[in-house]
Amino acid sequence: MPSRPDRALVLTALICCFGLLSCSNQTEKTLRIGAIPDQNPERLNRLYGLLSSELSKELNVPVRYKAVTNYPAAVSAFRTDSLDLVWFGGLTGVQARLQKPGAEVIAQRDIDAKFTSVFIANTKSGIKPLKNQSGLQQLNGKRFTFGSESSTSGRLMPQHFLQQAGVQMTDFSGGKPGFSGSHDATIALVQSGSFDAGALNESVWKAAQRNGRIDPAKVKVIWRTPPYADYHWLAQPNLDEKFGDGFTDNLKSTLTGLKKDSKSQEKILELFGANSFVDADKTQYITIEKIGRQLGKIQ
């Protein structure tokens, strides 16, 4: 029969084991959400902090936002199951879904089915507003920047429209474009004169105008692209196994049920630049996948 000290050691070990199991189960049942870092970290932390609190309240599960360093990191985190739900752009969403069979597009904003990019130029660059797409040839020989290399609205679609107009990546000053890393950074670089022109998400441009971060004496829009499908929520295929039957449907209903008659939900929608989230599915991103393959962003 074990001595009293031995029994105490065994009891302590069992308590530790149960504690570890409890922590493991708690971690397993936390909904981990993420997003491509398309804007400055302060804004993203505020937005996804508010959203995490709202989802946790509505779904009755802990929700934690996990920031990632760049667009490829968001795709990698989804592939390795480090994130359960991610706000992707069109291209990164396709990349992630192709690497995780069964992943589901569950919602997009009301503005994402017909999204647009804007080309902007420094007012001292000599670049004039374009009458049509062929006018993009004005950018030959100019210092030009995209956003992230994996951005749909800040790189993929702008490059697609540039190439349709006969402008190749080697036609820019220095024989290649710049990559600012985010839409906010693109605005700042063009406005400062570090680059003559750039392309970015129109929603971010409008938000920057509302917030007084655009100086119209220094930077202006020269062209707006035709519409395309862009951002969306992508969910892991195993959420019902982790959180219970019907969880994915409840998550989708919660997102599409966010309304402006609630102050907390109104602020979330405002930060997303939308009036609501709506149903979405993978068929909307067939064109994005096709262009991604043409430009070598999807193998």
N, C-alpha and C positions, 0 to 999 in steps of 0.2 A: 504494500500500500504506500503511495507517495507520501513523503513527509509534508508538513505544513508549508515550508518554504517552497517545495516543489509544486504543491498545489497552487500556491500564489503565483508562481511563474507561469504555470499553464493557464490560469485564469487571465493573467495579464496578456499573454500571447493571444488568447481567444478574443479578448476585447479589442486588441489591435487589429486582428484579422477582420472582425466584424466591422470595425471602423473603416478599414481600407475598402471592404466590399461596399459599404454604404457610400463612401466617397466615389467609388468607381461607378455605382449605379446612378448617383446624382449627376456625374459628368456625362454619363451615357444618355440621360434624359434631358439634357440641356440642349435647346435648339440653338445651334451656332450659325449666325448669319454673317455674311460678308458682302463686299461690293468692290467693283473695280475702282481704284483711286483716281477718278477723273477730275476731282476738284481738290481744293486745299484741305489738309487733314482736319483742321479745326471745324470747318463746315460739315465734313463727313461724320466726325465724332458726335457733333450735335444732332445731326439728322438721324443717324442710326441708333444713338442713345435713346432718343424719343420713340423711334419705331420699336426698339427692343422692349421698352416699357409697355407700350400699347399692345404688342403681340403677346407678351407675357400675361397681361391682364385678361385679354380676350380668349387666349388659348389655354390658360391655366397651367403653363409650363414655364420653367426658367428660360429666358432668351438672352444670349450674349452676343454682342457684336465683336468680331475679330478683324482688326485692320490688316491689310496686306500691303506689301511694299510697292507692287506694280501690277500691271494687267496680267502677265504670265503667271505671277504668283497666285492670283485669284483662280485661274484655270487649274493650276497644280493643286491648290488646296481643295478644290471640288473633286478632282480626280482621286485624291488620296483620302477622301472622306473627312477631311479636317473641317469642312464647312458643309452644313446641311442645306442651306438656302443662300443663293447668291444673286445679287443685282448685277447682271452682266449687260454689256453692250451687245449689239447684234453679232459681231464677229467672235468675241470671246465666248458668248453663249453657245454659238455653233461649235467652236473648238471644244468647249467643256462637254457638251452633249455628245459629241462624237467619241469622246474618250470615256464616257460613262453610259453604257447602254441602259435604257429605261429611265434616264433622267427626264423630267417633265417640265415643259414651259407652262407655267401656271397663271401668269398675269403680266400685263404691261400697263403703262400709263395711257390715258386717253389720247396723248399726243404722239405715242410711239409708232402707231401703224403708218403714219405719214410724217415721218421725222425729216428734218432738214439740217444741213450745215450751212455756214456762211463763210465766205472768203472775205477777209478784212485786209486793209492796207494802211500803212502810215501815210498821213496826208502829205508828207514831204517826198514820198517815193516817186511821184509822177504817174502813179497808176490811177487810171480813171475808172469810174463805175462801168460795168460791162452791160452792153445791150443784149448780149446772148452768150451762150457757152463758148463759142469760138473766140470770144474776147479774152479768154484765159491765156491766150498766147502772149498777152502783155507781160506775163510773169516770166517769160524766157529771160534768163540772165539776171533775175532778181534774187535777193536773199529771201528765201521762203522757208517757213517752218510749219510742220504738222504738230499734233499733240503727242500722244503716246504712239509708239510704233504699232500697237495692237488695237488702237481706237477705231471704231466704225465711223463715227461722225467727225473725228479729228484726223483720220488718215485714210482708211480703206476707201470710203465713198468719195472723198475729195480727190484721191489719187485716180480713182476710176474715171471721174468726170474730167480730170486734167488730161488723162491719156486719150479719152474720147476726142478731146479738143486738139490733140497732137502734141501735148506737152509731156516730155519724158522727164524722169527724175534727174537725169544727167544734164538737163537744160538749165537748171538753176545755177545761180552764182556759186562758184566753188565746185561745180559738178555734182552736187547732191543737196537734198533738203536738210533742214534741221529737224530735231524732234524735241519739243519742249517738255514733254512728259505729262502735261495736263492742259485742259482747256483754259483754265485761269492763267497758266503760265504763257500760253500762246498770246492771249490778249496783252499781257504785260510786256512781252518781248516786242510785239509789233508796235504797241503804243509808245514804247521807249525809243524805238528806232533801231533796236538791235537787229531786227529783220524788217524787210520792206513789206512783207505780206505773210499771211498765214490762213489756216482753215480750222474751224472749230464748230462744235455743237451750238446750234442757234439758241437753244434753251438757256445755256450758260451765258451766252452773249446778252440775251434779254434780261437775265437776272442781274448781270453786272451793270447794265444800264439803269435798272431800277434802283440799285444800291449805290449809284453815283460813282462807280469805278471806271467809267468810260469818259474820256475827254474827247468830245467830238472835234476839237481843234487838232487832235493828234492822230486819231484813228477812225476809220469809217468802214462800213460794209460796202463791198464792191459787187458781190454777186451772191445769190441764194440758190442752192442746188434744187433739183427736182426731189420729190419726197421718196422715202424708202422706209422700211421697217427697222427699228433699232432696239432700244433697251427692253429688258424683260427679266422677270424672276425665274430662276431655274432651280428646281427642287430635286434632291436626291431620290432615287427610286425606292429607298427602304424606310421612308419616314413612317409609314403605317406599322412596320415591324417594330420600330423604336418607340413610337408614341401611342400606338393603338389604332385599330381599324377606323378608317374615315378621317384620320388626322390630316392627310394631304388635302382632302376636300374642304375640311374646316379651315385650314390655312389659306387656301385659295379664297374661300368665302369671306374670311376676315380681311384679307387684303382688298378684295373688290368691294367690301362693305364699308371701307373708310369713307367718312362723310364730313363735309364742312360744317355740319350743324353741331359737331363736337369740337371744342376749342383745341384739345390736344391733337385730334385727327386733322383739323384744319391746318395747324402748324406743320404737321408732317407732310401733308399734300402741298402746302406752300413751298416747303424746302425742296420737294421733288419737282416743283414747277408744273404741277398737274391739278386738275379738278377731281380726278378719281383714278382708280385702277380698274382695268377691264379685262375680260377673258382674252387669252392669247393661246396660240398653239404653234408648233414647230414649222408648219407649212408656210407661215408668214416669212420665214427666214431662208427659204430656198434660194432666192436671188443673192442674199448675202453669202451663202455658202459657195455659190457658183463664182461670184466675184472674188471671194477669198482664195479659191483654188487658182483662178486666173492670175492673181497677183502674188501667188506663192505663200500666202498666209495660212493656208490649209493644205496639208499634204494628202 
